[in-house]
Amino acid sequence: MDTVAPALLQTVELETRPLPSWSVLWLHGLGADGNDFAPIVPELVRKDWPALRFVFPHAPVRAVTINNGLRMRAWYDIRDFQDLANRADETGVDESVQQVEALIAREAERGIPAERVLLAGFSQGGAITLATALRRKQALGGLIALSTYLPMADRLMREATAIAHTQPLFMAHGQHDPVVPYRGGEMAAARLRTLGFKIDWHAYPMAHQVCAEEIAALGDWMSQRFAAKT
């Protein structure tokens, strides 16, 4: 039976200049939407960068167990807040990965190949970023995982492709994060390093958030990615 392609998610899009040659696909956290990180663009973008298309998709609306079944935008259901190993609904993760892959494919159709796509995510969005990246058969230009963890880690470690570790990875985490504990981010980085990932890791004295120093460090890392492809 033929597999039905997922419907494209609705997105917020911003282009820094006409004819973008790179795309940044940025996934929001639980309960937010694609508008959440759009304001970061002017803070992040530098004058010497190539023209970029920022794509901020809206996650589907679904019931979230830890919030008493309240329906909200979420990349997957969160079943257990305390246990990171059992936090993610695997079916929801798989569905969201397929939807992200559809957006990556659309960028290719619009003239931006996977090698010039940066996949970014915060919290839940970061978890989907890592889940997508580990199973990619064609490397993306880079990965950005902020204040997040590795969902269904044992399964994803088994399913990691031979090229997964070649994707550059920026990770950052708050040392006082009450939502995704700092230790969860450290454990994710440690497991990914065993697969061969070279991680640009950053820690900040903050909670579950993004800070100015983090944005500056991310900008430095992105500058390196763009320079490597010129």
C-alpha positions as a printed Julia matrix, in Angstrom:
230×3 Matrix{Float64}:
  0.0    0.0    0.0
  1.32   3.45  -0.92
  2.28   5.75   1.93
  0.24   8.95   2.01
  2.41  12.05   2.36
  1.5   14.18   5.39
 -0.25  17.48   4.79
  2.12  20.41   4.99
  2.02  22.26   8.28
  1.07  25.92   8.28
  4.12  28.14   8.73
  5.28  31.65   9.45
  8.03  32.63   7.0
 10.56  35.47   6.97
 13.23  36.12   4.34
 16.23  38.27   5.16
 16.74  39.17   1.48
 15.27  38.08  -1.85
 16.35  34.77  -3.39
 17.41  32.95  -0.19
 20.13  30.34  -0.57
 19.73  28.82   2.91
 16.7   27.88   5.01
 16.38  27.75   8.79
 13.48  25.53   9.85
 12.72  26.35  13.51
 10.4   24.25  15.72
  8.71  25.86  18.73
  8.08  24.39  22.18
  4.94  22.98  23.82
  1.9   25.24  23.72
  3.55  27.91  21.56
  3.27  28.31  17.78
  5.34  29.39  14.82
  5.23  33.03  15.89
  7.15  32.28  19.08
 10.68  32.52  17.71
 10.07  34.86  14.75
 11.19  37.9   16.83
 14.63  36.31  17.23
 15.46  36.87  13.55
 16.65  40.51  13.77
 18.62  39.69  16.93
 20.34  36.72  15.31
 20.97  37.65  11.67
 24.28  39.24  10.65
 24.96  41.52   7.71
 27.56  39.26   6.09
 25.3   36.18   6.02
 23.77  34.85   2.81
 20.07  35.46   2.17
 18.03  33.21   4.49
 14.49  31.92   4.6
 13.29  31.3    8.17
 10.42  28.82   8.35
  8.52  28.59  11.65
  5.88  25.83  11.46
  2.88  25.52  13.76
  2.76  22.14  15.5
 -0.53  20.21  15.3
 -3.11  20.67  18.06
 -3.41  17.58  20.25
 -4.36  16.54  23.78
 -1.45  16.67  26.25
 -1.66  14.18  29.11
  0.38  16.13  31.67
 -1.93  19.12  31.15
 -5.05  17.1   31.99
 -5.71  16.34  28.35
 -5.96  20.0   27.37
 -5.61  20.44  23.62
 -2.76  22.67  22.51
 -0.04  22.86  19.89
  2.38  20.05  20.59
  4.8   17.97  18.54
  3.83  14.92  20.62
  1.93  14.04  23.77
  3.85  14.26  27.03
  2.8   11.32  29.17
  5.18  11.59  32.12
  6.76  14.87  33.16
  9.21  13.36  35.65
 10.61  10.5   33.56
 12.48  11.8   30.49
 12.95   8.26  29.18
  9.16   7.79  29.08
  8.1   11.38  28.43
  7.45  11.29  24.7
  4.57   9.62  22.87
  6.44   7.69  20.15
  3.58   7.81  17.64
  3.42  11.58  17.96
  7.19  11.86  17.54
  7.11   9.74  14.39
  4.24  11.77  12.92
  6.01  15.05  13.62
  9.25  13.79  12.09
  7.32  12.97   8.89
  5.83  16.46   8.86
  9.24  18.05   9.32
 10.62  15.89   6.52
  7.83  17.17   4.28
  8.91  20.75   5.01
 12.54  19.88   4.25
 11.4   18.35   0.96
  9.47  21.53   0.15
 12.62  23.58   0.65
 14.37  21.35  -1.87
 11.52  22.0   -4.31
 12.02  25.71  -3.72
 15.71  25.43  -4.62
 17.35  24.94  -1.22
 18.84  21.44  -0.83
 19.13  19.62   2.5
 22.8   20.53   2.81
 21.75  24.19   3.08
 18.96  23.64   5.6
 19.51  24.26   9.3
 17.0   22.43  11.49
 16.44  24.12  14.84
 14.17  23.49  17.79
 13.49  24.58  21.35
 12.35  22.11  24.05
  9.8   19.8   22.36
 10.88  21.24  19.03
 14.48  20.39  19.86
 13.49  16.82  20.61
 11.9   16.55  17.15
 15.02  18.13  15.63
 17.18  15.35  17.11
 14.7   12.6   16.24
 14.6   13.81  12.64
 18.35  14.21  12.32
 19.25  10.77  13.63
 17.22   9.04  10.92
 18.23  11.26   8.0
 19.81   9.5    5.01
 20.97  12.83   3.59
 22.81  15.2    5.92
 21.38  18.58   6.76
 23.56  21.67   6.87
 23.36  21.8   10.64
 21.25  21.11  13.74
 20.29  23.44  16.59
 18.86  21.84  19.75
 18.01  24.26  22.57
 16.9   23.34  26.1
 15.97  19.84  25.02
 16.62  16.12  25.39
 16.77  12.96  23.27
 13.28  11.41  23.14
 12.85   7.62  23.01
 16.63   7.54  23.22
 17.26   3.79  23.1
 15.21   3.38  19.93
 16.72   6.4   18.19
 20.25   5.27  19.01
 19.48   1.96  17.27
 17.9    3.68  14.29
 20.66   6.25  13.72
 21.89   6.25  10.13
 25.5    6.0    9.06
 25.63   9.69   8.12
 23.72  11.12  11.09
 26.84  12.06  13.04
 28.23  14.12  10.13
 25.64  16.84  10.78
 27.1   19.73  12.82
 25.18  20.18  16.08
 24.78  23.22  18.34
 23.27  22.48  21.76
 22.55  24.89  24.61
 20.8   24.45  27.95
 19.9   26.38  31.07
 21.59  25.12  34.22
 18.45  25.89  36.26
 15.9   24.5   33.8
 12.86  23.13  35.7
 11.11  21.81  32.57
 13.86  19.85  30.81
 16.48  19.28  33.51
 20.02  20.29  32.65
 21.1   16.7   33.23
 18.72  15.63  30.45
 20.52  17.85  27.98
 23.9   16.6   29.16
 22.8   12.98  28.8
 21.53  13.62  25.28
 24.84  15.19  24.28
 26.79  12.31  25.82
 24.8    9.7   23.93
 25.1   11.58  20.66
 28.84  11.85  21.1
 29.03   8.05  21.26
 27.61   8.06  17.72
 30.39  10.4   16.6
 28.57  13.74  16.77
 30.83  16.75  17.28
 28.75  19.04  19.47
 29.19  22.72  20.14
 27.79  22.66  23.7
 26.84  25.74  25.73
 25.45  26.09  29.25
 23.96  29.23  30.78
 22.76  30.2   34.28
 19.1   30.42  33.22
 15.83  28.5   33.4
 13.78  27.15  30.43
 14.45  30.03  28.09
 16.86  31.61  25.61
 19.32  34.35  26.56
 21.28  37.01  24.66
 24.61  35.25  25.17
 23.12  32.08  23.69
 21.87  33.95  20.61
 25.35  35.44  20.12
 27.01  32.02  20.39
 24.48  30.55  17.99
 25.21  33.36  15.54
 28.92  32.55  15.68
 28.19  28.88  14.99
 25.87  29.71  12.08
 28.55  31.96  10.59
 30.88  28.95  10.56
 28.26  26.83   8.8
 27.72  29.42   6.08
 31.46  29.93   5.6
 32.03  26.18   5.26
 29.66  26.03   2.27
 31.01  29.01   0.32
